[in-house]
Amino acid sequence: MKFSDVIIVVASLLLVFWFINTLLNFVLIPASASYGGDVAYMLSVLISGLIVGYVFAGRLREESRWVSIGKVVVLSAVAMILVVGIMSPIIGHYNAWADENLQKMYNTTSWTNFEWFWHELAWLMTVASIYGLYTLLFSFIGLSVGSMRKPSAKTKE
């Protein structure tokens, strides 16, 4: 599988993920504010992996299927880590949420701005890493199962 094919599959995976995640967030976040977003994320990655794996099964089988899926999964996890790392601080309430969680874990009364900065950065890196691991796991499962379809008779020729 050429690198350009990997880029197309990852872009498709992210696009399908974005649509599904938007819909699931509207449903699951009001149902459970604390876990709705995480469940929506995991389901979105899994479902988008199934769809994209099914659509691109032929391309994923050109080379070794596991090597192709590995390339797509790693690149999509890196892209998702970058998206989470960039988007989280942009959202206005993210810093307040991070501060609230840090105050629950530590005695923050004597922290300087320098210490707040590094703790918030560590918190952001932790969140981005967790979502990267979710992406690795669930996109691997989705792409593996989605690409299991048998090639049609036209593809075999």
Secondary structure, 3 states (H helix, E strand, C coil): CCHHHHHHHHHHHHHHHHHHHHHHHHHHHHHCCCCHHHHHHHHHHHHHHHHHHHHCHHHHHHCCHHHHHHHHHHHHHHHHHHHHHHHHHHCCCHHHHHHHHHHHHCCCCCCCHHHHHHHHHHHHHHHHHHHHHHHHHHHHHHHHHHCCCCCCHHHHC
